[in-house]
Structures are given as structure tokens and as C-alpha cells.
Amino acid sequence: MKVIITEHARKRLRDLRQDRITIADIINAASGIPGRIPTATRFRGFLAKPGRVFDIVAKDIPGGRLVITIIGK
């Protein structure tokens, strides 16, 4: 499944709270969610390679899985 990351989510990666979370971490997290996501839903407890815990808000659209935002812990 194709993962699409919004410009808002990319911008949030530059914030201190999302430090050390990479695009690859987001793609792996979003790809690992099973099933279909018809409405924007928050998924908790993903782990970036450097050990940072984060949540993502995602939903499925006709073009793939849209990652709306990232929330670092």
C-alpha cells in the first residue's frame, strides 16, 4: 500500500517533540497497520529506530494511506 505523508506531518518532523523520527519510521508504522481505515484515526505506540515513541493519525484514501500528523512522546 502506498503511504502519503501530508505537508503538515512533514513540517511537524522538524519540531523538537518529533526529533529523531524519520520518514522511513512513519512509512513502516503506517504500512504495518492492518485493515482499512475509513476515518482519521489515531494509532499509538510506534517506535522509531532511535527509540523515540510516536503516534500517527492516518486514514485510507483512494490513492493510498494518508498520514495526517505525527505526535512524538
PDB file with SEQRES, HELIX, SHEET and CRYST1 records, atoms N, CA, C and O in Angstrom:
SEQRES   1 A   73  MET LYS VAL ILE ILE THR GLU HIS ALA ARG LYS ARG LEU          
SEQRES   2 A   73  ARG ASP LEU ARG GLN ASP ARG ILE THR ILE ALA ASP ILE          
SEQRES   3 A   73  ILE ASN ALA ALA SER GLY ILE PRO GLY ARG ILE PRO THR          
SEQRES   4 A   73  ALA THR ARG PHE ARG GLY PHE LEU ALA LYS PRO GLY ARG          
SEQRES   5 A   73  VAL PHE ASP ILE VAL ALA LYS ASP ILE PRO GLY GLY ARG          
SEQRES   6 A   73  LEU VAL ILE THR ILE ILE GLY LYS                              
HELIX    1 AA1 GLU A    7  ARG A   12  1                                   6    
HELIX    2 AA2 LEU A   16  GLN A   18  5                                   3    
HELIX    3 AA3 ILE A   23  SER A   31  1                                   9    
SHEET    1 AA1 4 VAL A   3  ILE A   5  0                                        
SHEET    2 AA1 4 GLY A  64  GLY A  72  1                                        
SHEET    3 AA1 4 VAL A  53  ILE A  61 -1                                        
SHEET    4 AA1 4 THR A  41  LEU A  47 -1                                        
CRYST1    1.000    1.000    1.000  90.00  90.00  90.00 P 1           1          
ATOM      1  N   MET A   1       0.839  -1.178   0.000  1.00  0.00           N  
ATOM      2  CA  MET A   1       0.000   0.000   0.000  1.00  0.00           C  
ATOM      3  C   MET A   1       0.890   1.250   0.000  1.00  0.00           C  
ATOM      4  O   MET A   1       1.889   1.311   0.716  1.00  0.00           O  
ATOM      5  N   LYS A   2       0.519   2.221  -0.795  1.00  0.00           N  
ATOM      6  CA  LYS A   2       1.260   3.472  -0.888  1.00  0.00           C  
ATOM      7  C   LYS A   2       0.948   4.344   0.330  1.00  0.00           C  
ATOM      8  O   LYS A   2      -0.215   4.518   0.692  1.00  0.00           O  
ATOM      9  N   VAL A   3       1.983   4.885   0.953  1.00  0.00           N  
ATOM     10  CA  VAL A   3       1.820   5.771   2.105  1.00  0.00           C  
ATOM     11  C   VAL A   3       2.096   7.200   1.654  1.00  0.00           C  
ATOM     12  O   VAL A   3       3.153   7.494   1.096  1.00  0.00           O  
ATOM     13  N   ILE A   4       1.130   8.088   1.905  1.00  0.00           N  
ATOM     14  CA  ILE A   4       1.237   9.503   1.537  1.00  0.00           C  
ATOM     15  C   ILE A   4       1.343  10.301   2.833  1.00  0.00           C  
ATOM     16  O   ILE A   4       0.491  10.180   3.714  1.00  0.00           O  
ATOM     17  N   ILE A   5       2.387  11.113   2.946  1.00  0.00           N  
ATOM     18  CA  ILE A   5       2.604  11.910   4.156  1.00  0.00           C  
ATOM     19  C   ILE A   5       2.283  13.368   3.828  1.00  0.00           C  
ATOM     20  O   ILE A   5       2.867  13.949   2.914  1.00  0.00           O  
ATOM     21  N   THR A   6       1.355  13.950   4.578  1.00  0.00           N  
ATOM     22  CA  THR A   6       0.935  15.325   4.310  1.00  0.00           C  
ATOM     23  C   THR A   6       2.070  16.306   4.593  1.00  0.00           C  
ATOM     24  O   THR A   6       3.021  15.995   5.311  1.00  0.00           O  
ATOM     25  N   GLU A   7       1.948  17.477   4.021  1.00  0.00           N  
ATOM     26  CA  GLU A   7       2.937  18.533   4.249  1.00  0.00           C  
ATOM     27  C   GLU A   7       2.935  18.935   5.725  1.00  0.00           C  
ATOM     28  O   GLU A   7       3.983  19.270   6.277  1.00  0.00           O  
ATOM     29  N   HIS A   8       1.777  18.902   6.357  1.00  0.00           N  
ATOM     30  CA  HIS A   8       1.682  19.218   7.786  1.00  0.00           C  
ATOM     31  C   HIS A   8       2.514  18.232   8.604  1.00  0.00           C  
ATOM     32  O   HIS A   8       3.245  18.636   9.508  1.00  0.00           O  
ATOM     33  N   ALA A   9       2.404  16.945   8.290  1.00  0.00           N  
ATOM     34  CA  ALA A   9       3.166  15.927   9.018  1.00  0.00           C  
ATOM     35  C   ALA A   9       4.667  16.112   8.793  1.00  0.00           C  
ATOM     36  O   ALA A   9       5.454  15.974   9.729  1.00  0.00           O  
ATOM     37  N   ARG A  10       5.065  16.420   7.569  1.00  0.00           N  
ATOM     38  CA  ARG A  10       6.488  16.650   7.277  1.00  0.00           C  
ATOM     39  C   ARG A  10       7.012  17.855   8.063  1.00  0.00           C  
ATOM     40  O   ARG A  10       8.138  17.841   8.561  1.00  0.00           O  
ATOM     41  N   LYS A  11       6.184  18.891   8.167  1.00  0.00           N  
ATOM     42  CA  LYS A  11       6.577  20.078   8.917  1.00  0.00           C  
ATOM     43  C   LYS A  11       6.753  19.752  10.394  1.00  0.00           C  
ATOM     44  O   LYS A  11       7.673  20.255  11.037  1.00  0.00           O  
ATOM     45  N   ARG A  12       5.883  18.922  10.926  1.00  0.00           N  
ATOM     46  CA  ARG A  12       5.968  18.552  12.344  1.00  0.00           C  
ATOM     47  C   ARG A  12       7.234  17.770  12.655  1.00  0.00           C  
ATOM     48  O   ARG A  12       7.703  17.799  13.793  1.00  0.00           O  
ATOM     49  N   LEU A  13       7.795  17.079  11.686  1.00  0.00           N  
ATOM     50  CA  LEU A  13       9.034  16.330  11.918  1.00  0.00           C  
ATOM     51  C   LEU A  13      10.191  17.254  12.292  1.00  0.00           C  
ATOM     52  O   LEU A  13      11.170  16.803  12.885  1.00  0.00           O  
ATOM     53  N   ARG A  14      10.093  18.525  11.957  1.00  0.00           N  
ATOM     54  CA  ARG A  14      11.152  19.489  12.288  1.00  0.00           C  
ATOM     55  C   ARG A  14      11.032  20.003  13.727  1.00  0.00           C  
ATOM     56  O   ARG A  14      11.958  20.641  14.228  1.00  0.00           O  
ATOM     57  N   ASP A  15       9.911  19.737  14.394  1.00  0.00           N  
ATOM     58  CA  ASP A  15       9.720  20.181  15.779  1.00  0.00           C  
ATOM     59  C   ASP A  15      10.548  19.325  16.735  1.00  0.00           C  
ATOM     60  O   ASP A  15      10.857  18.169  16.444  1.00  0.00           O  
ATOM     61  N   LEU A  16      10.899  19.908  17.871  1.00  0.00           N  
ATOM     62  CA  LEU A  16      11.710  19.205  18.868  1.00  0.00           C  
ATOM     63  C   LEU A  16      11.010  17.945  19.396  1.00  0.00           C  
ATOM     64  O   LEU A  16      11.657  16.932  19.661  1.00  0.00           O  
ATOM     65  N   ARG A  17       9.713  18.019  19.540  1.00  0.00           N  
ATOM     66  CA  ARG A  17       8.969  16.881  20.094  1.00  0.00           C  
ATOM     67  C   ARG A  17       9.019  15.645  19.175  1.00  0.00           C  
ATOM     68  O   ARG A  17       8.886  14.517  19.649  1.00  0.00           O  
ATOM     69  N   GLN A  18       9.207  15.855  17.890  1.00  0.00           N  
ATOM     70  CA  GLN A  18       9.291  14.753  16.931  1.00  0.00           C  
ATOM     71  C   GLN A  18      10.740  14.474  16.507  1.00  0.00           C  
ATOM     72  O   GLN A  18      10.977  13.813  15.495  1.00  0.00           O  
ATOM     73  N   ASP A  19      11.696  14.977  17.276  1.00  0.00           N  
ATOM     74  CA  ASP A  19      13.115  14.808  16.962  1.00  0.00           C  
ATOM     75  C   ASP A  19      13.467  13.322  16.831  1.00  0.00           C  
ATOM     76  O   ASP A  19      13.018  12.501  17.630  1.00  0.00           O  
ATOM     77  N   ARG A  20      14.264  12.987  15.830  1.00  0.00           N  
ATOM     78  CA  ARG A  20      14.771  11.627  15.574  1.00  0.00           C  
ATOM     79  C   ARG A  20      13.727  10.672  14.994  1.00  0.00           C  
ATOM     80  O   ARG A  20      13.980   9.469  14.932  1.00  0.00           O  
ATOM     81  N   ILE A  21      12.571  11.165  14.570  1.00  0.00           N  
ATOM     82  CA  ILE A  21      11.594  10.336  13.860  1.00  0.00           C  
ATOM     83  C   ILE A  21      11.795  10.613  12.380  1.00  0.00           C  
ATOM     84  O   ILE A  21      11.766  11.769  11.956  1.00  0.00           O  
ATOM     85  N   THR A  22      11.999   9.561  11.586  1.00  0.00           N  
ATOM     86  CA  THR A  22      12.288   9.745  10.164  1.00  0.00           C  
ATOM     87  C   THR A  22      11.076   9.386   9.307  1.00  0.00           C  
ATOM     88  O   THR A  22      10.111   8.787   9.783  1.00  0.00           O  
ATOM     89  N   ILE A  23      11.151   9.766   8.042  1.00  0.00           N  
ATOM     90  CA  ILE A  23      10.111   9.411   7.069  1.00  0.00           C  
ATOM     91  C   ILE A  23       9.989   7.890   6.985  1.00  0.00           C  
ATOM     92  O   ILE A  23       8.882   7.358   6.895  1.00  0.00           O  
ATOM     93  N   ALA A  24      11.126   7.189   7.015  1.00  0.00           N  
ATOM     94  CA  ALA A  24      11.107   5.716   6.949  1.00  0.00           C  
ATOM     95  C   ALA A  24      10.359   5.120   8.133  1.00  0.00           C  
ATOM     96  O   ALA A  24       9.630   4.141   7.973  1.00  0.00           O  
ATOM     97  N   ASP A  25      10.534   5.702   9.329  1.00  0.00           N  
ATOM     98  CA  ASP A  25       9.807   5.234  10.521  1.00  0.00           C  
ATOM     99  C   ASP A  25       8.303   5.390  10.327  1.00  0.00           C  
ATOM    100  O   ASP A  25       7.527   4.508  10.697  1.00  0.00           O  
ATOM    101  N   ILE A  26       7.899   6.507   9.748  1.00  0.00           N  
ATOM    102  CA  ILE A  26       6.469   6.770   9.525  1.00  0.00           C  
ATOM    103  C   ILE A  26       5.903   5.795   8.498  1.00  0.00           C  
ATOM    104  O   ILE A  26       4.816   5.251   8.691  1.00  0.00           O  
ATOM    105  N   ILE A  27       6.632   5.575   7.412  1.00  0.00           N  
ATOM    106  CA  ILE A  27       6.164   4.650   6.376  1.00  0.00           C  
ATOM    107  C   ILE A  27       6.035   3.242   6.930  1.00  0.00           C  
ATOM    108  O   ILE A  27       5.055   2.554   6.646  1.00  0.00           O  
ATOM    109  N   ASN A  28       7.016   2.800   7.722  1.00  0.00           N  
ATOM    110  CA  ASN A  28       6.941   1.466   8.332  1.00  0.00           C  
ATOM    111  C   ASN A  28       5.747   1.355   9.275  1.00  0.00           C  
ATOM    112  O   ASN A  28       5.050   0.340   9.283  1.00  0.00           O  
ATOM    113  N   ALA A  29       5.514   2.397  10.068  1.00  0.00           N  
ATOM    114  CA  ALA A  29       4.392   2.374  11.014  1.00  0.00           C  
ATOM    115  C   ALA A  29       3.054   2.332  10.280  1.00  0.00           C  
ATOM    116  O   ALA A  29       2.186   1.522  10.603  1.00  0.00           O  
ATOM    117  N   ALA A  30       2.896   3.208   9.294  1.00  0.00           N  
ATOM    118  CA  ALA A  30       1.626   3.267   8.560  1.00  0.00           C  
ATOM    119  C   ALA A  30       1.382   1.997   7.752  1.00  0.00           C  
ATOM    120  O   ALA A  30       0.241   1.550   7.635  1.00  0.00           O  
ATOM    121  N   SER A  31       2.424   1.421   7.202  1.00  0.00           N  
ATOM    122  CA  SER A  31       2.284   0.188   6.420  1.00  0.00           C  
ATOM    123  C   SER A  31       1.921  -1.000   7.299  1.00  0.00           C  
ATOM    124  O   SER A  31       1.284  -1.949   6.842  1.00  0.00           O  
ATOM    125  N   GLY A  32       2.328  -0.942   8.555  1.00  0.00           N  
ATOM    126  CA  GLY A  32       2.081  -2.055   9.463  1.00  0.00           C  
ATOM    127  C   GLY A  32       0.696  -2.101  10.067  1.00  0.00           C  
ATOM    128  O   GLY A  32       0.360  -3.060  10.763  1.00  0.00           O  
ATOM    129  N   ILE A  33      -0.114  -1.089   9.820  1.00  0.00           N  
ATOM    130  CA  ILE A  33      -1.482  -1.073  10.362  1.00  0.00           C  
ATOM    131  C   ILE A  33      -2.350  -1.946   9.464  1.00  0.00           C  
ATOM    132  O   ILE A  33      -2.488  -1.666   8.273  1.00  0.00           O  
ATOM    133  N   PRO A  34      -2.935  -3.000  10.025  1.00  0.00           N  
ATOM    134  CA  PRO A  34      -3.757  -3.901   9.195  1.00  0.00           C  
ATOM    135  C   PRO A  34      -5.144  -3.324   8.927  1.00  0.00           C  
ATOM    136  O   PRO A  34      -5.620  -2.450   9.651  1.00  0.00           O  
ATOM    137  N   GLY A  35      -5.766  -3.818   7.897  1.00  0.00           N  
ATOM    138  CA  GLY A  35      -7.148  -3.457   7.598  1.00  0.00           C  
ATOM    139  C   GLY A  35      -7.282  -2.130   6.882  1.00  0.00           C  
ATOM    140  O   GLY A  35      -6.316  -1.564   6.372  1.00  0.00           O  
ATOM    141  N   ARG A  36      -8.517  -1.655   6.864  1.00  0.00           N  
ATOM    142  CA  ARG A  36      -8.867  -0.409   6.189  1.00  0.00           C  
ATOM    143  C   ARG A  36      -9.224   0.633   7.231  1.00  0.00           C  
ATOM    144  O   ARG A  36      -9.855   0.310   8.237  1.00  0.00           O  
ATOM    145  N   ILE A  37      -8.828   1.884   7.007  1.00  0.00           N  
ATOM    146  CA  ILE A  37      -9.083   2.976   7.948  1.00  0.00           C  
ATOM    147  C   ILE A  37      -9.998   3.988   7.247  1.00  0.00           C  
ATOM    148  O   ILE A  37      -9.502   4.865   6.540  1.00  0.00           O  
ATOM    149  N   PRO A  38     -11.325   3.887   7.428  1.00  0.00           N  
ATOM    150  CA  PRO A  38     -12.246   4.758   6.695  1.00  0.00           C  
ATOM    151  C   PRO A  38     -12.271   6.207   7.192  1.00  0.00           C  
ATOM    152  O   PRO A  38     -12.555   7.111   6.406  1.00  0.00           O  
ATOM    153  N   THR A  39     -11.981   6.451   8.482  1.00  0.00           N  
ATOM    154  CA  THR A  39     -11.960   7.814   9.016  1.00  0.00           C  
ATOM    155  C   THR A  39     -10.628   8.048   9.718  1.00  0.00           C  
ATOM    156  O   THR A  39      -9.950   7.102  10.118  1.00  0.00           O  
ATOM    157  N   ALA A  40     -10.263   9.314   9.862  1.00  0.00           N  
ATOM    158  CA  ALA A  40      -9.000   9.647  10.515  1.00  0.00           C  
ATOM    159  C   ALA A  40      -8.980   9.067  11.931  1.00  0.00           C  
ATOM    160  O   ALA A  40      -9.873   9.325  12.738  1.00  0.00           O  
ATOM    161  N   THR A  41      -7.946   8.283  12.210  1.00  0.00           N  
ATOM    162  CA  THR A  41      -7.845   7.567  13.473  1.00  0.00           C  
ATOM    163  C   THR A  41      -6.430   7.689  14.015  1.00  0.00           C  
ATOM    164  O   THR A  41      -5.458   7.646  13.262  1.00  0.00           O  
ATOM    165  N   ARG A  42      -6.327   7.843  15.333  1.00  0.00           N  
ATOM    166  CA  ARG A  42      -5.010   7.928  15.977  1.00  0.00           C  
ATOM    167  C   ARG A  42      -4.553   6.532  16.373  1.00  0.00           C  
ATOM    168  O   ARG A  42      -5.283   5.786  17.024  1.00  0.00           O  
ATOM    169  N   PHE A  43      -3.340   6.193  15.972  1.00  0.00           N  
ATOM    170  CA  PHE A  43      -2.725   4.917  16.319  1.00  0.00           C  
ATOM    171  C   PHE A  43      -1.522   5.212  17.202  1.00  0.00           C  
ATOM    172  O   PHE A  43      -0.671   6.031  16.856  1.00  0.00           O  
ATOM    173  N   ARG A  44      -1.461   4.541  18.338  1.00  0.00           N  
ATOM    174  CA  ARG A  44      -0.480   4.874  19.366  1.00  0.00           C  
ATOM    175  C   ARG A  44       0.624   3.825  19.504  1.00  0.00           C  
ATOM    176  O   ARG A  44       0.451   2.650  19.179  1.00  0.00           O  
ATOM    177  N   GLY A  45       1.765   4.304  20.001  1.00  0.00           N  
ATOM    178  CA  GLY A  45       2.813   3.408  20.465  1.00  0.00           C  
ATOM    179  C   GLY A  45       3.775   2.875  19.420  1.00  0.00           C  
ATOM    180  O   GLY A  45       4.287   1.768  19.582  1.00  0.00           O  
ATOM    181  N   PHE A  46       4.041   3.615  18.357  1.00  0.00           N  
ATOM    182  CA  PHE A  46       5.043   3.177  17.386  1.00  0.00           C  
ATOM    183  C   PHE A  46       6.418   3.582  17.888  1.00  0.00           C  
ATOM    184  O   PHE A  46       6.552   4.555  18.631  1.00  0.00           O  
ATOM    185  N   LEU A  47       7.441   2.838  17.484  1.00  0.00           N  
ATOM    186  CA  LEU A  47       8.797   3.085  17.937  1.00  0.00           C  
ATOM    187  C   LEU A  47       9.694   3.400  16.748  1.00  0.00           C  
ATOM    188  O   LEU A  47       9.814   2.598  15.822  1.00  0.00           O  
ATOM    189  N   ALA A  48      10.326   4.577  16.777  1.00  0.00           N  
ATOM    190  CA  ALA A  48      11.289   4.953  15.739  1.00  0.00           C  
ATOM    191  C   ALA A  48      12.595   4.189  15.997  1.00  0.00           C  
ATOM    192  O   ALA A  48      12.833   3.741  17.118  1.00  0.00           O  
ATOM    193  N   LYS A  49      13.424   4.042  14.989  1.00  0.00           N  
ATOM    194  CA  LYS A  49      14.684   3.308  15.149  1.00  0.00           C  
ATOM    195  C   LYS A  49      15.551   3.842  16.283  1.00  0.00           C  
ATOM    196  O   LYS A  49      16.152   3.043  17.002  1.00  0.00           O  
ATOM    197  N   PRO A  50      15.644   5.176  16.478  1.00  0.00           N  
ATOM    198  CA  PRO A  50      16.460   5.660  17.599  1.00  0.00           C  
ATOM    199  C   PRO A  50      15.803   5.470  18.966  1.00  0.00           C  
ATOM    200  O   PRO A  50      16.392   5.837  19.982  1.00  0.00           O  
ATOM    201  N   GLY A  51      14.602   4.907  19.011  1.00  0.00           N  
ATOM    202  CA  GLY A  51      13.942   4.628  20.277  1.00  0.00           C  
ATOM    203  C   GLY A  51      12.857   5.602  20.671  1.00  0.00           C  
ATOM    204  O   GLY A  51      12.282   5.472  21.752  1.00  0.00           O  
ATOM    205  N   ARG A  52      12.565   6.561  19.842  1.00  0.00           N  
ATOM    206  CA  ARG A  52      11.525   7.560  20.147  1.00  0.00           C  
ATOM    207  C   ARG A  52      10.138   6.959  19.903  1.00  0.00           C  
ATOM    208  O   ARG A  52       9.896   6.369  18.850  1.00  0.00           O  
ATOM    209  N   VAL A  53       9.238   7.105  20.861  1.00  0.00           N  
ATOM    210  CA  VAL A  53       7.865   6.617  20.726  1.00  0.00           C  
ATOM    211  C   VAL A  53       7.026   7.720  20.078  1.00  0.00           C  
ATOM    212  O   VAL A  53       7.178   8.899  20.399  1.00  0.00           O  
ATOM    213  N   PHE A  54       6.137   7.321  19.160  1.00  0.00           N  
ATOM    214  CA  PHE A  54       5.285   8.307  18.497  1.00  0.00           C  
ATOM    215  C   PHE A  54       3.946   7.704  18.118  1.00  0.00           C  
ATOM    216  O   PHE A  54       3.793   6.485  18.042  1.00  0.00           O  
ATOM    217  N   ASP A  55       2.973   8.585  17.881  1.00  0.00           N  
ATOM    218  CA  ASP A  55       1.643   8.216  17.411  1.00  0.00           C  
ATOM    219  C   ASP A  55       1.474   8.806  16.017  1.00  0.00           C  
ATOM    220  O   ASP A  55       2.123   9.791  15.665  1.00  0.00           O  
ATOM    221  N   ILE A  56       0.594   8.193  15.229  1.00  0.00           N  
ATOM    222  CA  ILE A  56       0.249   8.771  13.933  1.00  0.00           C  
ATOM    223  C   ILE A  56      -1.266   8.854  13.807  1.00  0.00           C  
ATOM    224  O   ILE A  56      -1.999   8.058  14.394  1.00  0.00           O  
ATOM    225  N   VAL A  57      -1.713   9.821  13.039  1.00  0.00           N  
ATOM    226  CA  VAL A  57      -3.125   9.931  12.670  1.00  0.00           C  
ATOM    227  C   VAL A  57      -3.173   9.652  11.177  1.00  0.00           C  
ATOM    228  O   VAL A  57      -2.519  10.332  10.387  1.00  0.00           O  
ATOM    229  N   ALA A  58      -3.959   8.635  10.794  1.00  0.00           N  
ATOM    230  CA  ALA A  58      -3.986   8.215   9.394  1.00  0.00           C  
ATOM    231  C   ALA A  58      -5.402   7.852   8.979  1.00  0.00           C  
ATOM    232  O   ALA A  58      -6.274   7.607   9.813  1.00  0.00           O  
ATOM    233  N   LYS A  59      -5.606   7.823   7.659  1.00  0.00           N  
ATOM    234  CA  LYS A  59      -6.856   7.335   7.079  1.00  0.00           C  
ATOM    235  C   LYS A  59      -6.566   6.869   5.664  1.00  0.00           C  
ATOM    236  O   LYS A  59      -5.604   7.317   5.040  1.00  0.00           O  
ATOM    237  N   ASP A  60      -7.390   5.977   5.165  1.00  0.00           N  
ATOM    238  CA  ASP A  60      -7.220   5.474   3.808  1.00  0.00           C  
ATOM    239  C   ASP A  60      -8.011   6.341   2.834  1.00  0.00           C  
ATOM    240  O   ASP A  60      -9.164   6.696   3.079  1.00  0.00           O  
ATOM    241  N   ILE A  61      -7.358   6.669   1.729  1.00  0.00           N  
ATOM    242  CA  ILE A  61      -7.977   7.410   0.643  1.00  0.00           C  
ATOM    243  C   ILE A  61      -7.770   6.587  -0.627  1.00  0.00           C  
ATOM    244  O   ILE A  61      -6.985   5.639  -0.609  1.00  0.00           O  
ATOM    245  N   PRO A  62      -8.439   6.913  -1.715  1.00  0.00           N  
ATOM    246  CA  PRO A  62      -8.274   6.113  -2.934  1.00  0.00           C  
ATOM    247  C   PRO A  62      -6.820   5.985  -3.416  1.00  0.00           C  
ATOM    248  O   PRO A  62      -6.469   4.990  -4.050  1.00  0.00           O  
ATOM    249  N   GLY A  63      -5.974   6.983  -3.121  1.00  0.00           N  
ATOM    250  CA  GLY A  63      -4.583   6.939  -3.569  1.00  0.00           C  
ATOM    251  C   GLY A  63      -3.646   6.162  -2.671  1.00  0.00           C  
ATOM    252  O   GLY A  63      -2.496   5.931  -3.043  1.00  0.00           O  
ATOM    253  N   GLY A  64      -4.105   5.748  -1.490  1.00  0.00           N  
ATOM    254  CA  GLY A  64      -3.250   5.019  -0.549  1.00  0.00           C  
ATOM    255  C   GLY A  64      -3.606   5.371   0.875  1.00  0.00           C  
ATOM    256  O   GLY A  64      -4.738   5.759   1.165  1.00  0.00           O  
ATOM    257  N   ARG A  65      -2.634   5.235   1.772  1.00  0.00           N  
ATOM    258  CA  ARG A  65      -2.847   5.542   3.186  1.00  0.00           C  
ATOM    259  C   ARG A  65      -2.262   6.919   3.474  1.00  0.00           C  
ATOM    260  O   ARG A  65      -1.064   7.141   3.294  1.00  0.00           O  
ATOM    261  N   LEU A  66      -3.104   7.838   3.919  1.00  0.00           N  
ATOM    262  CA  LEU A  66      -2.716   9.215   4.173  1.00  0.00           C  
ATOM    263  C   LEU A  66      -2.341   9.374   5.642  1.00  0.00           C  
ATOM    264  O   LEU A  66      -3.158   9.116   6.526  1.00  0.00           O  
ATOM    265  N   VAL A  67      -1.106   9.799   5.903  1.00  0.00           N  
ATOM    266  CA  VAL A  67      -0.658  10.109   7.274  1.00  0.00           C  
ATOM    267  C   VAL A  67      -0.873  11.604   7.464  1.00  0.00           C  
ATOM    268  O   VAL A  67      -0.223  12.426   6.818  1.00  0.00           O  
ATOM    269  N   ILE A  68      -1.797  11.945   8.363  1.00  0.00           N  
ATOM    270  CA  ILE A  68      -2.200  13.322   8.547  1.00  0.00           C  
ATOM    271  C   ILE A  68      -1.252  14.070   9.476  1.00  0.00           C  
ATOM    272  O   ILE A  68      -0.877  15.208   9.193  1.00  0.00           O  
ATOM    273  N   THR A  69      -0.860  13.440  10.584  1.00  0.00           N  
ATOM    274  CA  THR A  69       0.072  14.084  11.511  1.00  0.00           C  
ATOM    275  C   THR A  69       0.829  13.037  12.329  1.00  0.00           C  
ATOM    276  O   THR A  69       0.468  11.861  12.365  1.00  0.00           O  
ATOM    277  N   ILE A  70       1.879  13.502  12.976  1.00  0.00           N  
ATOM    278  CA  ILE A  70       2.717  12.673  13.842  1.00  0.00           C  
ATOM    279  C   ILE A  70       2.775  13.356  15.198  1.00  0.00           C  
ATOM    280  O   ILE A  70       2.923  14.575  15.280  1.00  0.00           O  
ATOM    281  N   ILE A  71       2.658  12.573  16.257  1.00  0.00           N  
ATOM    282  CA  ILE A  71       2.734  13.116  17.607  1.00  0.00           C  
ATOM    283  C   ILE A  71       3.843  12.381  18.338  1.00  0.00           C  
ATOM    284  O   ILE A  71       3.719  11.190  18.625  1.00  0.00           O  
ATOM    285  N   GLY A  72       4.927  13.085  18.642  1.00  0.00           N  
ATOM    286  CA  GLY A  72       6.037  12.487  19.375  1.00  0.00           C  
ATOM    287  C   GLY A  72       5.750  12.470  20.868  1.00  0.00           C  
ATOM    288  O   GLY A  72       5.009  13.310  21.378  1.00  0.00           O  
ATOM    289  N   LYS A  73       6.340  11.512  21.558  1.00  0.00           N  
ATOM    290  CA  LYS A  73       6.157  11.399  23.010  1.00  0.00           C  
ATOM    291  C   LYS A  73       7.406  11.822  23.735  1.00  0.00           C  
ATOM    292  O   LYS A  73       7.444  11.795  24.965  1.00  0.00           O  
TER     293      LYS A  73                                                      
END                                                                             
